[in-house]
Amino acid sequence: MEKLVSNWYSVVQALPETYIFPPDARPGKLSTAPSIPNCNIPVIDLGSQGHDRDQIIHQILEASQEFGFFQVINHGIPEVSLNDAMDVFKEFFELPLEDKEASIHSDDPNKICKLFTSSVNYDREDVHLWRDILRHPCHPLEKFMPLWPKQPIKYREHVGKCSTQVRKLSMNILELIGEGLGIGSEYFNDGLSQETLLFVNYYPPCPDPSLALGLSKHCDPQLITILLQGDVSGLQVFKDGEWIRVEPLSHGLVVNIGYQLQIISNGKLKCAEHRAVTNSSNARVSAGFFITPSPDCYIEPAAALINASNPQVYKGFQYKEFSANYYMKRGKTEVVLEPFKL
């Protein structure tokens, strides 16, 4: 518990050596770097599905091919629901040490509900990430909610409501993607989208953001991710050989393509590398809802997308095989897919 950055960051003047990344991985001085432009990732209005569904599908597929990221507005989740969830996430990390410990804590990386720092590989890392993480499953709600933090008092109520709404939105987006790919609106039901995992990241103010990272470069291993960014900037996407900022959009949600969607689409949709940087003045909280296949779910490119001019790129596998390989090679995005290519 004493390892949590949120417990000690305020008493250090300099960045501890174990948090300093190698020069080629450092973000540099973000406030002055001209090479970190804002990223105008597509913003898609989902409010007109009733009469403009085909256009929305086209926009989602285009964004998923070019960026692997997009933001959605008019998505059906009330602003108050998002704000309530973000408020209790912040309150959780601001709890006194003893209250956090009483609410939830475990050094067991296999525990379903877990609070930890940097990553589950903390003791084996060469460099630590400047973040704490609260991780727990959200679906089905009735099964997992009793295992969630007991504090703040409103945590289960607000996060339960928000996670249900986010899952509904996720399934709507997957339905649109299925239609657009020509594989059917129900393709991603059942095992392919069985789980919803929540990762809440807390990035405290950092003594030297130019040397540290909140989250190193990676692509998400799951199907699709819905991200609540909060109101503090930090997300960056790697595109066309450079890192570009994704600024928070009021009441907007970030959607990004995971490896499983890239594989199922036979490479038509692309997942994009991204990372999180820190800052020296404001704590940042973000919450990612990951739509995830069941461990035994069999993943393969959709048959309808394979033909003589578009041969199969990836072989089939169980999701647990991919997951084990991914976490073993985390950070080496160029080799994660290699064992699954034909």
N, C-alpha and C positions, 0 to 999 in steps of 0.2 A: 504493500500500500504506500509506503514511503517513496516509492519510485515515481509515483504520479507527478507529472510536471506541474499540474495545477496546485500541488501542495507546497512547492518550494521555489517556483520561478521568480516570485516577487522579492526574494532575498539575495539573488545573485546579480552581480554587476556585469560579469562577462559570460559569454557563452561557454559552457563546459566543453572540454576537448572532445568528449564522446559524442557531441552533437554537431561537430564541424565536418561537413561533407568534403570529399576530394574536390580539387579545383574544377575538374571537368563536369561536375554534377551540381555545383553551386548555382543558385539563381542570380548572384551578383547584386549590385545596388539597384534595386527595382525602381527607386524614385527618380533615378537619373538615366536609366538604360533606355536609349531610343529604340532598342531592338525588341521591346516588349509592348507592342501596340495593343489597343483594345480589339477584341474579336467580335465582329458583327455576325455571330452565328445566327442562323435563321430563327425568327420568331414566328410561331405558327398559332393562329387563332382557331381554337377548337370549337368556338361557340356557334359556328355556322354549319355544323355537320348535317343538319336537316336538309339544307338546300344546296350545299357546296361540298358534299362529301368527296367527290372525285378530285376536286382541286386540293383539298386537305391531304388526301392520300398521296397525291403527286408531290406536294411540298414535303411531306414526311420522308418519302423515299428519296427524293433529291437531296435533302439534308443529310440523310443517313448514308448516302453514297459519297457525298463530297466532304462532310465534316465528321460524321459519326456522332454529332451533337446537335441539339436544337433546344430552344426554349418554347414553352407553351403558355398561352394566356387564355382566359375564358375557358378554363379547364374543368369547371364545375365544383371545385373545392372552395368553400367559403374562406375569405381572407381571415376571418376570426379564428377558424379552425387551424390554419397554418400558424397564425400568430400565437395561439394558445400552446401549440406543440413546441414552437421554438422557445417560448418563454419558460416552459418547464424543463427543456433541455438545458438552458442556461442556468436555471435555478439549481438543477442537479449538480452541475460542476462547481457551483458556488457554495454548496453545502460544506459545513465544517467537516474536517477529516473523520471524526468519529461518526457523524451522521451518514457520510458516504459509505463508510465501512459497515455500518449496521444495515444500510439499505441493500447493498450488493457489493460483493468483492470476492474474487477467487483467483488464485494463481494457476488454476487448472485450465489450460487452453481449450479443453474439450467440454467445459461447462457450457450449457446452453445460453445462460445469461452471464455476461462477463464484463467487468470493468478492468481495463489494463492500459498500459502506456506504450507508445511507439508502435509495436506490433506484437503478435503472439510469439515471435522469435527473439524477444528482447535480449535474452541471455546469450544468444548466438550471433547477434548483430555486430558488424564492425562499426556502424554509425547509427545512432538513434534518431528517430523522427521527433520533432517538437510538437507532440500532441498526446492527448489522452483519448481513449475510445470507450464508449459504452456500446456493447453489441448484444442484441437479442432478437429472436424470431418474433414475427407478428401474425403469422397465419398458420393454422386457424386461431383466431383470437381467444376463443374460450379455453383452448389448450395451454396457451403460453402466457396470457396476461397474469395469472397468479404468480408467475416467476419473475415478473418485472420489478423494478425498484419500488419500494414502499414510499419513498419520499422523492420529490415533493408530494404532498397529499394529492394533488390533482394530476400527478404524472399518468397514472393508468387511465384515467378518464379522458384526458386530452389526447394522449398518444394513441389510445385505442380508437378514438373517433377519427383522428387524422390518418392513421395507418389503414383503416378500412376504406376511407375515401381515396387514398393514394393507390391502393390495390385496384379499386374499381377503375381509376383513371389508367393505370398500367394496362389492364386487360382491354380497355377501349383502344389504346394505342396499338397494342399487339393485334387486335382485331383488324384495325385499319391497315397495318403492315401486311397481315396475312392476305387481305383482299388485294392490296397493291402488288404483292408478289405473285398473285394468282394461285396461291396454295390453299385458300379458303379462310374465312374469318374465324373458324374454330380450331385452326391448326395448333395454336399455342395453348389450348386448354389442357387440363389434367396434368400429367406428369411434367410436362415442359415448364409449367409455371406453378408448380405445387407449393413452393415456399416463398415467403417474403421475409427477408432479413433486413434488420435496421442497424446501421452503423452511425452513431452520433459522434462526430469528431469535435474535440475542443482544442483550439490552438491558442495558448496564452500569448500575451505580448512577448516578443523575443528580443534578447539583448543585441543580437546582430543578425537580422534577417538575410543579409547577403551571404552568410555562411551556412545557414540551416535550411531545412525543408520540413514542412508540416506533413507532406506526403510525397514520396518520390514517384518518378514517372512509372506509369503502368497503364494497362487496359483492364477493364473489369471482366472477370471470368464468367459472370452470369449471363442471363438473357438480355435484360434491360435494367437500367437504373433511373430512378426518379430522385433528383437532388433538390433539397431545400437549402438554398445558398445562404440564407440570412441576409443581413444588410452590410456585411463587411467583405470587401473583395479579397480573393485569394486563389480562386480556380484559374488554372491556365491549361490551354490545349495546345498540343504540338501539331502544327500544320505548315506544310510547304517549307520545312526546314527551320522553323522558328517557333518560339513559345509566344502565345498570344493570350491576353487576359480575357476572361469572360466576366463582365461586370454584372452584379446582381440586378435583376429586373423586378420592380415592385409587383408582388403577387404572381410573378412568373415562376415556373419550375423548369429546371434543366433536365433534359432527357438525353441519356447517352446509350449507344449501342454496345452490347457486351459481346464477348467472343462467341457465345452460342448462337447469337443471331447472325453473326458473320458466317459461321459454319453452316447453319441451316439454309441460309440464302445462297450457299455455294460461292461465297465471296462477293456477292453483289452489294451487300451492305457492309460497311466498314466500321470496326471499332477504332477509336482514336486514343493515342497516348495522352494522358493528362497528369497533372500534379497539383499540389497545393503549396503555396508559399505563405510565409508568415509576415508579420509587421511588428513594429516596435511599440505601438501605442494602443492598439485595440485587440481585445480577445475576439476570436472568431469562432462561431459555432455553425456547423453544417450537418445535415442529416440526409444520409443516402438510404433509400429503400430499394433493395435489390430483389428483383423477381428471378427466382432461381429454380432450376429443375430439381426433381428428387434425385438422391444419390444414384439410384438404380436406373434412372431414365436413360433410354437409348437415344443418343443424338447422332444425326446424320443429315447430309444435305437433302432437302425436300426433293422427292422423285420428280415432281412436276417441273423442276428447274434444271433438270439434267437432260441433255440431248447431244446429238453429234457435234453441234457447234459450241455447246457449253458442257464439256465433259466434267465429271465429278472431280472436285479438287480435294475434298477431305474424306477420310474413311470414317466409318461408324465407331462409336465407343459409348461406354456408360459414363455419365457425368462425373461419378466419383473418380474415374481414371483421369479425366481432364483436371479435376480439382486438385488431385494429389500432385500431378505434374506442374500445375500452375504455381502452387505455393512453394514447390521445391525450386522453381526457376524465377520466382518473383523479381521483377526489376529487369529481367532479360527478355524484354518483349519480343525481340527478334527471333527467339528460339522456342517460345512457348508453344507455338502451333506446329513446329517441325514434326513431332512424333505422330501427328494426326493428319499429315498430308499424304496423298497418294503419289 
